[in-house]
Every structure is written in C-alpha cells, then in structure tokens.
C-alpha cells in the first residue's frame, strides 16, 4: 500500500509518499510542486494539477491523504484561493481513480505530537523521528505532507502515536 500525502498550497504544494512494508511506513519519495508565484490563478492551478498528476503517475499511490481546508475568519480570501488548489489536487486524484481522505491540520498534529497546535518545527522533528530520517524533512511543506500521509497510516491502523 502506498499513501500520497499532500500539503496544498498555491506557491508550494508539498508531497510525500509512504509505502507500508511489513506493517511499517517507509519513505518512498517527498518533494514539492511549485506554482508560479506570479501569473494568473488559472496558470498557477494548472501547474499544481499537472505536477500532482505527474507524481501520481510516477509513484502510483493507492490513496491520497489531503489536508482539509481551514479558514481563519480574518482571511477568507486565503481559504477561497486554497480551495482552488485543493480542487485541482482532488481532480488529479479522481482522474487516476484514487480515493482521497481528508484530515484537519489539528488532527494531523495531534496524531504525531499529541498537540493539535504544534508548531512547524515540532512537526518536522516528529516526522523525522517516526520515519527514522537522518535529517529534518525540508521545507516544512514536505514535512507536513509526510505528516498527513503518516496520519492516514495511523488512522487506518487504529494507532495513536503522539508525544
């Protein structure tokens, strides 16, 4: 089983693929899909779609774990823009006939650290520890994508890691 974790973003979308081998998650690949920081929204979301579709085609995951949309009341426009990114990411999964599982950022953080408000550096350290990585996964978008994939693994296995 391969799990593709995605941390959606308009400029940087992090991804990470974990393969479950003998009941344990193993890192296959992680990286980022970059959208143009300038340019039309249409071209930016097309780049995200195409980049995620390329990752799916190359790595052939069985399921995609994706961060749920979060909206802070002070920044509704950000949520609307992120909805565009999530939409084309879900489209890439649908085109490849891959199931999508959604997880709230607080659930992902709580699963790995027992703290639903854990800062990015703590998430990087937690995913480094859980996957036995020699270095911190960087940028933070990659660590977040791996954490989302790891959260899916834990939910499917009924595990609680935290701490």
C-alpha positions in Angstrom: 0.0 0.0 0.0 1.3 3.5 -0.9 -0.1 6.6 0.7 0.4 10.0 -1.0 0.3 12.9 1.5 -0.4 16.4 0.1 0.0 19.7 1.8 -1.8 22.0 -0.7 -0.5 25.5 -1.5 -0.7 27.9 -4.4 3.0 28.6 -4.4 4.4 25.4 -2.9 2.5 22.1 -2.6 4.3 19.6 -0.5 4.0 15.9 -1.3 5.3 12.7 0.4 4.7 9.1 -0.4 4.9 6.4 2.2 4.8 2.7 1.4 3.6 0.3 4.1 6.1 -2.6 4.3 5.5 -5.3 6.8 3.1 -3.0 8.7 5.5 -0.1 8.9 5.6 3.1 6.9 8.7 3.7 4.7 9.6 6.8 2.8 9.4 6.4 -0.9 9.8 10.0 -2.1 9.0 13.5 -1.0 9.2 16.9 -2.6 7.4 19.9 -3.8 5.3 21.0 -6.7 5.8 24.7 -7.4 3.3 27.1 -8.8 4.4 30.3 -10.3 4.4 33.0 -7.6 3.3 35.4 -10.3 0.9 34.9 -13.1 -2.8 34.2 -13.4 -4.6 32.0 -10.9 -5.6 29.7 -13.9 -2.0 29.0 -14.8 -0.9 28.5 -11.2 -3.6 25.9 -10.5 -2.9 24.2 -13.8 0.8 23.8 -12.7 -0.4 22.3 -9.4 -2.7 19.9 -11.1 -0.1 18.8 -13.7 2.6 18.5 -11.0 0.4 16.3 -8.7 -0.8 14.3 -11.7 2.9 13.6 -12.6 3.6 12.5 -9.0 0.6 10.2 -9.1 1.6 8.7 -12.5 5.2 8.2 -11.4 4.7 6.8 -7.9 1.3 5.1 -8.3 -0.2 5.6 -4.8 -3.2 3.7 -3.7 -4.7 6.6 -1.7 -4.2 10.3 -1.3 -4.3 11.9 2.2 -5.0 15.6 1.9 -5.2 18.4 4.4 -8.7 19.8 4.9 -9.4 23.4 4.0 -9.1 25.7 7.0 -10.4 29.3 7.1 -9.5 31.9 9.6 -12.2 34.5 9.9 -9.6 37.3 9.3 -8.5 35.8 5.9 -11.5 34.3 4.0 -9.8 35.1 0.6 -6.9 32.8 1.5 -9.4 29.9 2.1 -11.1 30.6 -1.2 -7.8 30.6 -3.1 -6.7 27.4 -1.3 -10.0 25.8 -2.3 -8.8 26.2 -5.9 -5.6 24.4 -5.2 -7.4 21.6 -3.3 -9.9 21.3 -6.1 -7.3 20.6 -8.8 -5.5 18.2 -6.5 -8.7 16.3 -5.9 -9.3 16.3 -9.7 -5.8 14.8 -10.3 -6.7 12.0 -7.8 -10.1 11.5 -9.4 -8.6 11.3 -12.9 -6.3 8.5 -11.6 -9.2 6.8 -9.7 -7.5 7.3 -6.3 -9.5 7.6 -3.1 -9.0 10.9 -1.2 -9.0 11.0 2.6 -9.2 14.4 4.3 -7.6 15.3 7.6 -7.8 18.5 9.6 -4.4 20.1 10.4 -5.2 19.8 14.1 -5.8 16.1 13.8 -2.5 15.5 12.0 -0.6 17.5 14.6 -2.4 15.7 17.5 -1.7 12.3 15.9 2.1 13.0 15.7 2.7 15.2 18.7 -0.3 15.0 21.0 -0.6 18.7 20.5 -3.2 20.0 18.0 -1.4 23.3 17.8 2.2 22.0 17.4 4.5 24.5 15.5 6.1 23.5 12.2 9.5 22.7 13.7 7.9 20.3 16.1 6.1 18.5 13.3 9.4 18.3 11.3 11.0 16.7 14.3 8.1 14.3 14.9 8.0 13.1 11.3 11.8 12.7 11.3 11.6 10.5 14.4 8.6 8.4 13.2 10.1 7.7 9.8 13.7 7.3 11.1 15.0 10.1 8.8 18.6 11.2 9.2 17.7 14.9 8.6 14.7 17.1 9.1 12.4 17.0 6.1 12.5 20.4 4.4 10.9 22.6 3.5 8.1 22.5 6.1 5.6 21.8 3.3 7.3 18.4 2.7 7.2 17.6 6.4 3.5 18.5 6.6 2.8 16.3 3.6 4.6 13.3 5.2 2.7 14.0 8.4 -0.6 13.9 6.6 0.4 10.6 5.0 1.5 9.3 8.4 -1.7 10.4 10.0 -3.6 8.4 7.4 -1.5 5.3 8.2 -2.2 5.7 11.9 -6.0 6.2 11.4 -6.2 3.1 9.1 -4.3 1.0 11.7 -6.1 2.5 14.7 -2.8 3.7 16.1 -2.2 6.7 18.4 1.4 7.9 18.3 1.6 11.4 19.8 4.4 12.6 22.1 
